Amino acid sequence: MLQAIGLTSTPRRGHEPAVRDLTFEARPGAVTALLGAPGSGKTTALRLMLELEPGRGITHFRGRPLHRIAHPAREVGVLLADVPGHPARTVRGQLRMLCAAAGVPVTRADEVLEAVGLAELHDQRLGTLSTGMERRLGLAAALLGDPHALLLDQPATGLSPREAAWVHALLRTHADRGGTVLCTTDDAKEAARVADHVVAIDEGRLIADQDAAAFARTRLRPRVAVRTPHAARLAAVVTREARAAQRSVEVVTENGNRLSVYGSSCPEIGETAFRHGVLLHQLADETGDTGPRPDPHPAPTTEPDAEATAPVPAGLQPTGERDAQAEALSPPLRPKPVRSPLHPLRYELRRLLGVPATPLITAAVLVASAAIAVLLARTGRTPLPAVIAAWPGLLPLPPAALGAGLLGALSFGDEFRYPVLSSGRGPVPRRLGLLAAKMAVTAATALLLALLVAVADLEALRVVYGGHLIPVPENWPSLCASWAGLAVGCAWAGLLGAGVFRATGAGMAAVLAVPVLMVPLVRKALVGPSVRSIAGLPGRLRELSWTHWPYEADRWLMGAVHVVAQPVGAALVLSLTALICAYLLTGLRRRARW
């Protein structure tokens, strides 16, 4: 059972609320259609039910509001828009990534692909899907958690009649299994044909709440559609002959040359036109919607039909009194942020490995690094660490650091460009769990990339110049720590920059700002001789700590300290500190604004 009680949206400045005191219910085992003209508040009502829109009211899903359901994906399946995804990601990869976000087994992806008829297209890229296939993918995403209720915003809009019939059959199957289905539509005939119950709204207010049979009887009437260049003449003739025969016939002129004739038939209209020499371009039987059209100043009905209107006494009250009662009785509704993935680490791994950008960036970095290393070693004047890192003085950062920063920036940049986690349901979640998973994955990726670059450069130097030119330096632990810290620091700078400013380009700008802006400032601040020494720091730290680490770790600790003490290391630490503070400010405080 789905119960919406007193839903009222917060009005925008200078506008009326899109939804006003809307109360209805959708029963299990039935398809309920939320009917209304474009702009009547259907989508806003769904967003209020999902706690994505500020306002008042409450919606119970089998007796519980959405924010009190531990696993919402297992209770409510949502389709507010087509599921966005990276165009290069496969259909199966997209659903498996969503499985990690919803906390369901990965095998569920293949099950829903079979259910929606996409099993044979599981390896097809999202960018090549047709509109119908994209809608099937959206339904598959809504069904991942095997939910009891489905909330769908115009699921058949823009589809061919065959695809629309398939969507309606899928919704009917879900309802026949005991599920609750609520879908919006602006087509009255579609609502009467596919739904068991119809809830009609106009300008955000409830105007009808009835079963489909009663809706079809009270809102839909058979008519004859006529197109003729002599519409006014034919309308006058049909009206005159009906009046002479004492028959109840209504002629409505639409769009100049189109007539809608109620109470007659195609043979009668055709014979009348033939007798009077009226040319016809179209003559067909149709079913017309006689429901209300949007009215800028709707007047409340005083004596509604008991069968055609909702059994809600509040709907018969004056507007001001009804809104005052809704304000007093409906609890405030504050939009809740979209939850983080239930398995953020698994989600991030599938996001990273599911697109070809990751291997392409890695391959480009390896090729560029090997080429630069060979060129730098040719003269013999470049220090060996710079040769292995492929870091000439002309570049602000080596290719490995730039590649790690780009992968980090794409981690959050793709979330905002292709918002899979939100998908029309609110802002991209920026929780600590998701941040920790992204930082762990980007750090591991950066370390792996740094290792691959060092191995590739050493192998390229050995092949081109021979192994005798590659001696092992004595301070190799410090060099390794510096290399790893540079790669991880750039990856995190790109990640946090894209997370704060919501763009991949901003993440790369944060990476390049370290050598271009921060390093000169740090060098200027550290200019001058040092009068203090940190010699013996590991021993003093060992005295303060409760645990005793091996003495071999002292070299690694001092190496890390020396890395941070370098201008680039200090600039990275300062940049990451500022970006983390900005991320926490903008992501964890709801009232924060940029």
N, C-alpha and C positions, 0 to 999 in steps of 0.2 A: 504494500500500500504506500502510495506517495501522496502526501498531503501538503499543499501550499496554503499558508494562512497569512492573510493580511500583507501580501507583498506590495511594497511601495518604494519606488526608487527615489533617490535624492535628486531633486530638480537642478538643472543647470541654471546659471544666472540668466534671468530673463525668459526662462522657459518653464512650462508646466512639467510635472513628473511624467516620465514615459510610461510608468506603471502605477496604478492607484488602487490600493486596497483590493488586490486580486486574491481570491480564495477559491480553490477548487481541489479536486483529488483525482488521481489516476489509480484505478484498481488493478490488482494483479490478474493475469490471464486475459488482459484486454489491451487493445491498441487505442490510445487516447490521442486525438488530434487537437492541437492548440491552433485555432484558426484565427486569422486576422489579415487585414490588408497590409501592404508594405508600410512600415513605420508605425504600426499599431502597438508595438512593445513586446512582440513575441520573444525576440532574442534577449531583450533586457530581462524579461521574466525568467528565462532559463538561467541567465547569469546571476540573478538574485537567488534562485533556488540553489545554485552551486556556490553561493557566498563569494562571488567574484565582483559584485557590484554593491556600492554603498547604498543603504536605504534602511527600510524597516520590514519586519515580518520574519517568518521562520518556515522552513520546509522540513518535514519529517520523512525520512526514508525508513519504512518499517519501524516507525516509532522513535527514531533517533535523528538529530540534526547531523549534517555532514561533518562538522568539525569534531564530533564525538565518535566518529567511526574510525577504528584503528587502521583499516585498510580500505580506503574509499574506492580503489579500482575494483575491489571484489564485491562492492555493493552497487556502484553506479558506473555505467559506461557512457562516455560523453563524446559527442561529435558536434562541435560548434562550427568547425570549418574543416577543410581538407587538411590532413595531417602533413605538416611541413617536414621536409627532410632534405638532406644533402642530395643533389641530383645524381651524384655518382654512387650513392649507397644502394645496395640491393634491397629488394622487398623483404627477403628473409632477414638480412642484417638489420634493417630498420625495426622489425618486430622483435628480434632478439634483444636489441638494445632497449626497447620499451618493456620487455619482460623483466630486465634487470631493474628498471625504474619502478615497475609495479610490484616487484617482489614475487613473481610467479616463475615456475620452472621454464627453462628455455624451450622445452618440448612443446609448450603451449603455442609457440609461434607456428609450428607446422600444423597443429590442429586447427587453428583459426584460418590459416591459409587454405586448408582443405574446405573449411566451412563456407568461405566466401568465394571459392572458385579460383583462387590464385596460386594453387599448388604448382601448376606447370610454369608459372611465371616467377618463381621464387628467386631466380638469379637475374631478373631484369632490373635495370637501373630505374630509380624513381623518376629521373628526368625524362624517360621515354614512355611513361604511362599515359594512357588516355584519361579523359575526365571520368569515364565510368570505372576504369581500373583504380584511379585515385580514390573514388568514393568507396569502392570495395576495400581498399587498404584502410581508409578511415574507419569503416565498420569493423574491420579486423582488429584495429587498435582498440576500439571501444569494447570488443568482446574478449580481450586478452585475459582480464581478471575473472571471467565467467560471472559477470555481474547479474544481480537480480533485476535492476532497473536500467533502462536505456533512455537517455535524453539526447534527442537528435534535432538539430536545427535544419529544417528543410532538406532532408536526406535525398530527395529525388529531384531537386532543382537542377536544371541543365542537363539532365540525362535523357537518353532516347526512351521511347515507350517500352522497349524491351528491357533496358536496364532499370527503369523505374519499377516495372512489374517485378523484377527480381528483388529489388530492395524491399518492396512491400511484402513479398512472400517471405523474405528473411525475418522481417519484423513480426509477421504473423506467426512464424514458427517459434520465435522467442516467446511470444505471448501464450501460445498454446502449451508451452512447457511450464507455464505458471509465472513467467516474468512480467514485469510492468514496462510498458512502452509508452513514451510521451514524445511525440514529434510535432514540429510546427509546420504549417503550410499556409499559403495564401490562396489556395484553390479550393473553393467550397465543394466542387464536384469530387475532387480527389479525397477530401476529408470524409464525405459521405460514402465513398466507394471502399476505402481501405480501413477506416477506423470503426471501432465499436462504440466509441463515445466521442463527442465533439464538444470542446470548450471554445467558445467564440469570444474574442475581445475586440474592443474598438477604442482607440486612443487610451490604451492601458486599462480599460474598465471591462469587467465581465458583463456580457450582454446575453449569453446563452450557455447553458450547461445541460446537455440532453444526449440521449442515445442516438445512434446514427439514423435509425429508422424515423424517429420523430424529427430529427434535423432535416432529413430529406423531404419529409412531408410538409414541414412548415417553412423551409428556406429555399427549396428547389422546386421549380415549376417547369413543365414542358413548354416549349415555345417553337415557333417557326422562324428561322433566320432567313431574311430576304435581302438581297442586294439588287438595286435597280437604279438607273439614272433618273427615274421619275418617282422617287420615294414619296414626296408630298402628295402627288396625285394618287398613287396606289393606297397610301394610308387613308386618304379621304374616302376613296371608293370602298375599301374594306370596312371602315367604320360606318358608312352610310348603309351598306347592305346588312351588316350585323344588327344595326338598330332597326332596320325594316323587318328583319326576321326575328327580332326580339331575342337575340343571343348575346351572351356576355363575352365580348371580344375586346381585348386591350391591345392597342398598337402603340409601340414606343419607338421613336426615331433616334437612331444612334449614328453618330459620325457622318451625318449628311445623307449618304446614299444607302444606309443600312437600316432595316426595320426589324424589330422583334415583335412578333404577333403572338399573344397569349390567348388561349381558348379556341384556337382554330387548328387546321391541319394543312399539310403540304398540298393535297389534292384540291382543297377548297381555295387556297390562295392562288394556286396555279390556274384554276378555272376562272377565277375572278380577273386575274391579270390577262388571260387570253381573251375574255369577252370585251375588255376595254382596251385592248391593244397596247398593253404595258410590257416593255422589254424587261426580262429578268436575267440577271447575271449569276444569282445563287438562290437556291431554294432547298432548305435542309431542316430536318428536325434536330433540335438541341435541347439541352437542359440548362436553364438559366438560374443564376443565384439572385434571389430577391432580398438578400440581407442588407443591412444598413451600410452606407458608405461613410467614410470619415467626415465628420461635421465639426467645424471649428468651435461651435457652441452647442454641444449636445444637451438636449433637454431630458430630464429623467422621466421615465415612463411611470404613470400613476396606476394603471391597471394592466400589468403584464399578463401574458398568457401563461398559465401554470405549467404548460408543457414545453414552452419555448424559452423560458428564462430560468436562471439559476435560482434554486430555493435558498437564497441568502437574503435575509431581511435587510442587511445593510445596503444592498443594491437599490432599495426603494427609498432611501433616505436622501435628503438634499445633499448637494455636493459638500458644502462647508461642514455640515454636521457629520457626514460620513468620514471626511478626512480627519476631523478632530478626534473621532472615536478610533480611527486607525492609528493616529499618532499616540493615543493614550494606551491602546491595548496591544499594539504590535511591538515586539522588542526591537531595539536598534540592531541593524545588520551591518557589520563592518566587514569589508572584503578581506578574506584570508589569503595570505601568500600561498602560491603553489608549493606543495611539499617537495622535499628533496627525494631523489631516488632511494628506494628502500635498500638497494645494494649499490651504493655509489661507486665503489671500486670496480665492480664488474661492469657497471654502466659506462664508466670512463674508458675502460679497456676496449669495450666494443665500439665506443664512439671513435677512439683513436685508430683502431685497426680496421674499421669498416669502410674507410674511404681510401682511394689511391693516392691522396695527397701525402700521406705519411711516408710510404716507400719512395715516392718521387722526390720529396725533399731530402730524404736520407741519401739517395743515390746522387743527387746533385751536389750535396755537401761533400761526399766522399770523392767524387771526380774533381771538384774544384780544389779541395784540400791537397790531393795528391799532385795535381798540376802545379799549384803554387809552391808546394814543398820542393819539388824537383827544380823549379826555377830559382828558389831562394838558395838551395844548396850548390848551385852551379858556380857562384862567385867565391864561396867559402868565407865571406865576411859576415854572414848572418849567424848569430848564436844558434847552437843546436836546438834549444827549447823552442825558439821562434820558428825554426825550420819544421820541427815535428808538428807544431801547432798550426803551421801554414798561416803565420800572422806577419805579413809585411807591414812596414811602418806607414804605408799609405792607407791602409784599411783601419777603421775605428775598432773593429772586432774581427776575429778570425771567422772563417766560414762555419766552423762547428758551433760557435757561440751564436752566430746569426741564425743558423738552422734550428738550434734549440730554442731560441727566442721566438722564431716563427711558429714552431710547433706549440709552444706555450700559448702564444697569442691566439692561435686557431682553436685552442681548447675552449676558451670562453667566447671568442669571436663567432664561432659557428653556432654556439648556443643562442646568441642573439639574432644571427642571420637566419638560422633555421631552428626556431624555438620548439624543439621536439617536446621538451618537458612541459611547456605551457600550452602551446597549440591553441591560441585564442582564449585561454583560461586565466590570463593574468601575466604578470611579469615573470621573467626567468628566475627561478629560485636561487638565492645566493646564501645558502646556509653553510655553517661550518663543516658539516659532514661532507657536502659536495666539494667545498674548497679543499679540505684535507685530502680527499680522493684525487682531485685534479693535481694538487701539488705533489702527491706521492707518485702518480703516474708520469707527470712531466719530469720530475727529478730522475726517475728510473730511465726514462727515454733519453734525457740529456746525458746521463752517465754512459749509457750504452752507445750513444752517438759519439761522445768524446773518446771512448775506447776504440770504436771502429775507425775513427779518423786517425788516431795515433797508430794503430796497427797498419792501416792502409798507407799512411805516409812513410812509416818505417819500411814497409815492403816495397813501396815505389822507389825509395832511396837505395835499398839493397839491390833491386833489379837494375837500376840505371847506373849507379856509381859503385856498387859493391858494399859488402858489409863492414869493411875495415874503417869506413868513414863515420860509423855510428857508435862511439864509445858511450858507456853508461856513466852519467854524471854522479858525483858523490851525493849531491843533495836531491836525489830523485824522489824521496818521500815528499819533500816540500813542493817540488815541481808537480808531482801527481795531485797533491791537494789543491794547488793553485789551478791546475787545469780542470779538475772536477768542480771546484767551487765556481770558476768562471762559467762553465756550461750550465750548472744548476741555477746559478744566480740569474743568468740571462733568460733561462726558461721561465723562472718564477716572475721575473720582471715583465715578460711578455704576457704571462697568464694574468697577473694582477692588473696590469694596465688595461688589458681587454676587458677584464671583469668590472673595473671601475668605470671606464668610459664607453663600454658596450660596443666595441668595434675592434676588429683585428688590426687595422691600421694604427689605432691608438696604442695597442700592445707593442707593436714594433717601434713606435715612436718612444715608448718608455724604455725599450731596450737600447736604442741608439742614444737616448739622452744620457745614459751612464757615461760613455766615453767622451761624448761631445760637450756635455754641460757639467756633470758632476765631478768627473776626474780633474779638470782644471781647477775647480773650486777647492777640492780636497788638497791638491798639490799646493795651492796658494796658502791654505790653512796650515799645512804641515811643513812649510818652508822653515829652514833653520836647523841647527844641530840639536840633537837630543841629549839631555843631561841625565836622563833616567834610563835604567836597563831593566828588562823583564827576565833576566837570567835567573834560573831557579824557580820560575813560576810553577812548573809541574809539581815540584816538591811541596811548595806552599799549598797548592790546591789539594794535594794528597793529605796533608795534615788537617785541612778543614773538612774533608769528606768523611763519611762513615764507612765507605767501601774503599778498598785498595785495588787499583787497576795495575796491570803488568807494567814493568818499567819500560818495556818495548813501546808502549803507547805514548811515552813522553815525546819521542821524535815526531809522531803524528800530531800530537797536540801543539807542539811548538811550530810545526809546519803550518797548521791552521791559523795560529796566532800571527805568524809572519804574513800569511795570505791576507788576513783582515787588515794588517798594518800597512799593506801596500795601497797606493792611491786607488787602483782599480777595485781592490777588495773593499776598501772603506767606502768608496762611492756606491758599490753594489749594496752594501749593508744599509747605508743611509737611504738609498732609493727603495729597497724592499721594505724598510721600516715605514717610510711614508706611504707606500702603496698599500700595505696591510692596514694601516690606520684609516686610509681613505676607503678601503673595501669594507671594513667593519662599520664605518660611519654611514656609508650609503646603503649597505646591504642588510645590516642588522637593526638599524633604527628605522621604524616605519615612516616616521615623519620627515626623514631626511630628504632634501630636494637638491638637485644640481641646478 
